[in-house]
Amino acid sequence: MAIDPQTVNVSTIVSGAHLNPAISLSMCVLGRLQWLKLPVYCFSQLVGAFIGSAAVFGLYYDAFMAFDGGNLAITGQNATAQIFSSYPAPHLSFANGFVDQMVGTAALLFSILAILDSKNDCVPKGLEPVVIGLIIMVIGLSMGFNCGGPINPARDLGPRLFTAVAGWGFEVFTAGDGWWWVPIIAPLIGGVLGTAIYVLIIELHHKETAPKENHCTSEQQMEGKAKYEMTSIQCNK
């Protein structure tokens, strides 16, 4: 699980830099992204994850061959499939894993909405991707023990599809008793849940206050409208 702040900076103005179907779905639920765009966003994110996995495999091809002699394994001591996609730890049940992914993605969406809500204290201009990247790192470090903390359906399914055709085989979909669907469905539900929690306990309770020096500038307001297509979030005037 990783995020490149520069990637977010480059693609923010064009697409909102969702990079995650859970974010795109949540923005549709909020009315900040057209539902017709959701399949396009999700497909693009999936393709991007697939291509990224191919790039990693190509870059480290010799290392993979040296490590396992070309025997690309999904389980066992020399397993390498988990480099690309998530697999449950031996102790993890489906129920626990499902909740794990819901909570992690809910925390991600709650944090993103807080950062981009211009009625909160603004993150310094240009540092929003860095802060979001740090949040993802914290979620991964604190919640990665169970299954690696994917919290992104595209980031998990795209690489899994690549490993299926690159030599690991379609057992990547049966490993872990058919675990593959959990990091797809659970993050989508968790993202909507985290979004609903933020709106209900924070956004709906914003009050109109007099302008303060630390409020967003007009330039930051325009950027806030572009990011994640959250056009309904505006700074106080």
C-alpha positions as CSV (number, residue, x, y, z in Angstrom):
1,M,0.0,0.0,0.0
2,A,1.6,3.2,-1.1
3,I,0.9,6.6,-2.6
4,D,3.1,9.0,-4.5
5,P,2.4,12.6,-3.6
6,Q,3.7,13.8,-7.0
7,T,1.2,11.5,-8.8
8,V,-1.6,13.2,-6.8
9,N,-0.2,16.7,-7.6
10,V,0.0,15.9,-11.3
11,S,-3.5,14.4,-11.7
12,T,-5.5,16.5,-9.2
13,I,-6.7,19.2,-11.5
14,V,-7.6,16.8,-14.3
15,S,-9.4,14.0,-12.4
16,G,-9.3,14.8,-8.7
17,A,-6.6,12.2,-8.2
18,H,-8.9,9.6,-6.6
19,L,-6.6,6.7,-7.4
20,N,-9.0,4.5,-5.4
21,P,-12.5,3.2,-6.3
22,A,-13.6,3.6,-2.7
23,I,-12.9,7.3,-2.9
24,S,-14.7,7.6,-6.3
25,L,-17.7,5.7,-5.0
26,S,-17.9,7.9,-1.9
27,M,-17.7,11.1,-4.0
28,C,-20.6,9.8,-6.1
29,V,-22.6,9.2,-2.9
30,L,-21.9,12.7,-1.9
31,G,-23.0,14.1,-5.3
32,R,-19.5,15.4,-6.0
33,L,-18.8,13.0,-8.8
34,Q,-21.2,12.0,-11.6
35,W,-22.3,8.4,-11.4
36,L,-21.7,8.0,-15.1
37,K,-18.0,8.7,-14.5
38,L,-17.7,6.0,-11.8
39,P,-17.1,3.1,-14.2
40,V,-14.5,5.1,-16.1
41,Y,-12.6,6.1,-13.0
42,C,-12.7,2.5,-11.5
43,F,-11.6,0.9,-14.8
44,S,-8.7,3.5,-15.2
45,Q,-7.6,2.8,-11.6
46,L,-7.6,-0.9,-12.2
47,V,-5.6,-0.6,-15.4
48,G,-3.2,1.7,-13.8
49,A,-2.6,-0.8,-10.9
50,F,-2.1,-3.6,-13.5
51,I,0.4,-1.6,-15.5
52,G,2.2,-0.6,-12.3
53,S,2.5,-4.2,-11.2
54,A,3.9,-5.2,-14.6
55,A,6.5,-2.4,-14.3
56,V,7.6,-3.6,-10.8
57,F,7.8,-7.2,-12.1
58,G,9.9,-6.1,-15.1
59,L,12.2,-4.0,-13.0
60,Y,12.9,-6.7,-10.5
61,Y,12.6,-9.7,-12.8
62,D,16.1,-10.9,-12.2
63,A,15.6,-10.6,-8.5
64,F,12.5,-12.8,-8.7
65,M,14.3,-15.4,-10.7
66,A,17.2,-15.4,-8.4
67,F,15.0,-15.8,-5.3
68,D,12.8,-18.7,-6.4
69,G,14.4,-20.0,-9.6
70,G,11.4,-19.1,-11.6
71,N,9.0,-21.0,-9.4
72,L,6.5,-18.2,-8.7
73,A,4.7,-19.3,-5.5
74,I,1.6,-18.0,-3.9
75,T,2.1,-19.8,-0.5
76,G,5.0,-21.3,1.3
77,Q,8.4,-20.1,2.4
78,N,9.3,-18.7,-1.0
79,A,5.9,-17.1,-1.8
80,T,6.1,-13.8,-3.7
81,A,2.5,-13.2,-4.7
82,Q,1.9,-11.2,-1.6
83,I,4.4,-8.6,-2.9
84,F,1.6,-7.6,-5.3
85,S,-1.7,-8.3,-3.6
86,S,-3.0,-8.9,-0.1
87,Y,-3.4,-12.3,1.4
88,P,-4.8,-13.0,4.9
89,A,-2.5,-14.0,7.8
90,P,-3.1,-17.5,9.1
91,H,-4.9,-16.2,12.2
92,L,-7.4,-14.0,10.2
93,S,-11.0,-15.0,9.7
94,F,-13.2,-13.6,6.9
95,A,-15.3,-11.6,9.3
96,N,-12.3,-10.1,11.0
97,G,-10.7,-9.3,7.7
98,F,-13.8,-7.7,6.3
99,V,-14.1,-5.5,9.4
100,D,-10.4,-4.7,9.1
101,Q,-10.8,-3.4,5.6
102,M,-13.9,-1.5,6.4
103,V,-12.4,0.3,9.3
104,G,-9.2,1.1,7.5
105,T,-10.9,2.6,4.5
106,A,-13.4,4.5,6.6
107,A,-10.5,6.1,8.5
108,L,-8.9,7.0,5.1
109,L,-12.1,8.7,3.8
110,F,-12.8,10.4,7.1
111,S,-9.2,11.9,7.0
112,I,-9.3,12.9,3.4
113,L,-12.6,14.8,3.9
114,A,-11.2,16.5,6.9
115,I,-8.1,17.6,5.0
116,L,-10.1,18.9,2.0
117,D,-12.9,20.6,4.0
118,S,-11.9,24.2,3.7
119,K,-14.0,25.1,6.7
120,N,-11.4,23.3,8.8
121,D,-7.9,24.7,9.3
122,C,-6.4,24.5,5.9
123,V,-3.4,22.3,5.2
124,P,-0.6,24.4,3.7
125,K,-1.0,24.8,-0.1
126,G,0.6,22.0,-2.0
127,L,1.0,19.7,1.0
128,E,-2.3,18.0,0.9
129,P,-1.0,15.0,-1.1
130,V,1.9,14.7,1.4
131,V,-0.5,14.7,4.4
132,I,-2.8,12.1,2.7
133,G,0.3,10.0,2.0
134,L,1.3,10.1,5.6
135,I,-2.2,9.1,6.7
136,I,-2.1,6.1,4.4
137,M,1.3,5.2,5.8
138,V,0.0,5.4,9.3
139,I,-3.0,3.2,8.4
140,G,-0.7,0.7,6.8
141,L,1.7,0.6,9.7
142,S,-1.0,0.3,12.4
143,M,-3.4,-2.0,10.5
144,G,-1.2,-4.0,8.1
145,F,-0.6,-7.0,10.3
146,N,-3.8,-8.9,9.4
147,C,-3.7,-8.7,5.6
148,G,-1.3,-5.9,4.5
149,G,-3.9,-3.2,4.7
150,P,-4.8,-2.7,1.0
151,I,-7.8,-0.3,1.6
152,N,-8.0,0.1,-2.2
153,P,-9.9,-2.3,-4.5
154,A,-7.9,-1.3,-7.6
155,R,-4.6,-1.6,-5.8
156,D,-5.5,-5.2,-4.9
157,L,-7.4,-6.5,-7.8
158,G,-5.2,-5.0,-10.5
159,P,-2.0,-6.6,-9.3
160,R,-3.9,-9.9,-8.5
161,L,-4.9,-10.0,-12.2
162,F,-1.4,-9.4,-13.2
163,T,0.0,-12.2,-11.1
164,A,-2.7,-14.5,-12.4
165,V,-1.4,-14.1,-16.0
166,A,2.3,-13.5,-15.2
167,G,3.2,-16.9,-13.9
168,W,1.6,-17.3,-10.5
169,G,-1.6,-18.7,-11.9
170,F,-5.3,-18.3,-11.2
171,E,-4.8,-19.9,-7.8
172,V,-4.3,-16.3,-6.6
173,F,-8.1,-16.2,-6.6
174,T,-8.5,-19.4,-4.5
175,A,-5.7,-18.8,-2.0
176,G,-6.8,-17.9,1.5
177,D,-10.0,-19.8,0.9
178,G,-11.0,-17.3,-1.8
179,W,-9.9,-14.2,0.1
180,W,-9.7,-12.1,-3.1
181,W,-13.1,-10.5,-2.9
182,V,-12.7,-9.1,0.6
183,P,-10.3,-6.3,-0.2
184,I,-12.6,-5.3,-3.0
185,I,-16.0,-5.2,-1.3
186,A,-15.1,-4.2,2.2
187,P,-13.2,-1.0,1.2
188,L,-16.1,0.2,-0.9
189,I,-18.5,-0.2,2.1
190,G,-15.9,1.2,4.5
191,G,-15.3,4.3,2.3
192,V,-19.0,5.1,2.2
193,L,-19.3,4.5,5.9
194,G,-16.4,6.9,6.7
195,T,-17.8,9.5,4.4
196,A,-21.2,9.3,6.1
197,I,-19.7,9.6,9.6
198,Y,-17.7,12.7,8.6
199,V,-20.8,14.4,7.0
200,L,-23.0,13.5,10.0
201,I,-20.7,14.5,12.8
202,I,-18.6,17.2,11.3
203,E,-19.7,18.8,8.0
204,L,-23.4,19.2,8.9
205,H,-22.4,21.1,12.1
206,H,-20.2,23.8,10.5
207,K,-21.2,27.2,11.7
208,E,-20.9,30.5,9.9
209,T,-18.1,32.5,11.5
210,A,-16.4,35.8,10.9
211,P,-13.3,35.6,8.6
212,K,-10.0,34.9,10.4
213,E,-6.5,35.2,9.2
214,N,-5.9,31.5,9.0
215,H,-9.0,30.9,6.8
216,C,-8.4,29.7,3.2
217,T,-7.5,32.3,0.6
218,S,-9.5,32.6,-2.6
219,E,-6.9,30.6,-4.5
220,Q,-7.1,27.8,-2.0
221,Q,-10.9,27.9,-2.3
222,M,-10.6,27.2,-6.1
223,E,-8.2,24.4,-5.5
224,G,-10.5,22.9,-2.9
225,K,-13.3,22.8,-5.5
226,A,-11.1,21.0,-8.0
227,K,-9.7,18.3,-5.6
228,Y,-11.8,15.2,-5.6
229,E,-14.5,17.2,-7.3
230,M,-15.8,18.3,-3.9
231,T,-17.5,21.4,-5.3
232,S,-19.8,21.7,-2.3
233,I,-17.0,22.5,0.1
234,Q,-16.4,26.2,0.2
235,C,-14.5,28.5,2.6
236,N,-16.3,31.1,4.7
237,K,-16.5,34.5,3.3
